[in-house]
């Protein structure tokens, strides 16, 4: 079973002025746009991991110590709740609101990724445990990347 995961990476180059105004109303999915935005350019690209030039993003397929590919890195950051994940809209619209956020456990269940719940001493709740071999890095063949420049 090949996963059809789409990763949206938003890179925004803008000034440090975080005032909310016209720009925020024009681009509601982009938090922190300065008031004086005149023009915004968004570029969508597909990174094909089957091409040799993108091999550094794909290898090692299974994490080896502290070496891991891009998907395994994002997977771990999501597991540690350091980055949020959002529901992908089939019509292509971007919704980065709290109601569109999905939990790490939802992602595991949706894509049928094996995990175990383990009890840890000094904690009341259980911890998700995932083996490196269960991270589906080999199934990810491309990334859909969004880059944004604000002028």
C-alpha positions in Angstrom: 0.0 0.0 0.0 1.6 3.3 -1.1 0.7 6.3 0.9 -0.4 9.4 -0.8 0.9 11.9 1.6 1.2 15.6 0.7 3.4 17.7 2.7 2.8 21.4 2.7 5.8 23.4 3.6 5.2 27.1 3.7 8.2 29.4 3.5 7.4 33.0 3.9 10.0 35.7 3.5 8.8 38.9 5.1 9.7 41.8 7.3 9.6 41.4 11.1 6.6 43.9 11.5 3.8 41.6 12.6 0.9 44.1 12.5 -2.4 42.8 11.3 -4.3 44.7 8.7 -4.9 44.7 4.9 -2.4 42.0 4.2 -3.8 39.7 6.8 -7.3 40.2 5.4 -6.1 39.5 1.9 -4.1 36.4 2.8 -5.8 34.9 5.9 -3.8 31.6 5.7 -0.6 33.5 6.2 -0.2 34.7 9.8 2.1 37.5 10.6 2.1 39.5 7.3 3.1 43.1 7.6 0.6 45.9 6.9 2.4 47.3 3.9 2.5 44.2 1.7 2.2 45.3 -1.9 2.6 42.0 -3.7 2.9 38.3 -2.7 4.2 35.6 -4.9 3.4 31.9 -4.2 5.2 29.1 -6.0 4.1 25.5 -5.8 6.7 22.8 -6.6 6.8 19.1 -6.6 10.0 17.4 -5.4 10.3 14.0 -7.0 12.3 11.7 -4.7 12.9 9.2 -7.4 15.3 11.6 -9.1 19.0 11.4 -8.1 19.3 15.1 -7.3 16.8 14.7 -4.5 18.4 11.6 -3.0 19.5 13.5 0.1 15.9 14.0 1.1 15.1 10.2 0.7 18.1 8.4 2.2 18.6 6.7 4.6 15.2 5.1 4.1 15.2 3.8 7.7 16.6 6.0 10.4 20.1 5.1 11.5 21.0 6.7 14.8 20.7 10.4 14.4 20.7 10.2 10.5 17.2 10.2 9.0 15.5 11.4 5.8 13.2 14.4 5.5 10.0 12.4 6.1 11.3 10.7 9.2 12.4 14.1 10.6 8.9 15.6 10.0 7.3 12.4 11.4 9.3 12.7 14.6 8.6 16.5 14.9 4.9 15.7 14.5 5.1 13.0 17.2 6.9 15.4 19.6 4.1 18.0 18.9 6.7 20.5 17.7 4.9 21.1 14.5 1.2 20.8 13.7 -0.5 18.8 11.0 -3.6 19.9 9.1 -6.2 18.1 7.1 -5.5 18.1 3.3 -8.5 19.6 1.4 -9.2 17.8 -1.8 -10.1 21.0 -3.6 -6.6 22.4 -2.8 -7.6 25.2 -0.5 -5.4 25.8 2.5 -6.9 25.8 5.9 -4.4 26.3 8.7 -7.0 26.8 11.4 -7.4 24.9 14.7 -10.5 23.0 13.5 -8.5 21.6 10.5 -5.7 20.3 12.7 -5.2 16.6 13.1 -3.5 14.7 15.9 -0.5 12.5 15.5 -2.6 9.5 16.5 -5.1 10.3 13.8 -2.4 10.3 11.3 -1.2 6.9 12.5 -4.7 5.4 12.4 -5.6 6.9 9.0 -2.5 5.5 7.3 -2.5 2.3 9.3 1.0 2.8 10.8 1.7 0.3 13.5 2.3 1.7 17.0 2.2 0.5 20.6 0.9 2.2 23.7 3.4 1.9 26.5 3.0 2.9 30.2 5.9 5.0 31.5 6.8 5.3 35.1 5.8 8.6 36.7 3.2 9.4 34.0 -0.5 8.9 34.2 -1.1 8.5 30.4 0.4 6.1 27.9 3.1 7.0 25.3 3.0 6.0 21.6 6.0 3.9 20.6 6.8 3.4 17.0 9.7 1.3 15.6 12.0 2.9 13.0 11.0 0.1 10.6 7.3 1.2 10.9 7.9 4.8 9.7 6.7 4.7 6.1 9.6 6.7 4.6 9.9 4.3 1.6 6.3 5.0 0.6 6.8 8.8 0.2 7.9 9.4 -3.3 7.3 13.2 -3.6 6.7 16.4 -1.7 4.4 19.2 -2.7 6.1 22.4 -1.5 4.8 25.9 -1.3 7.1 28.8 -1.3 6.0 32.4 -0.7 7.7 35.7 -1.1 6.2 38.9 0.2 7.2 42.3 -1.2 
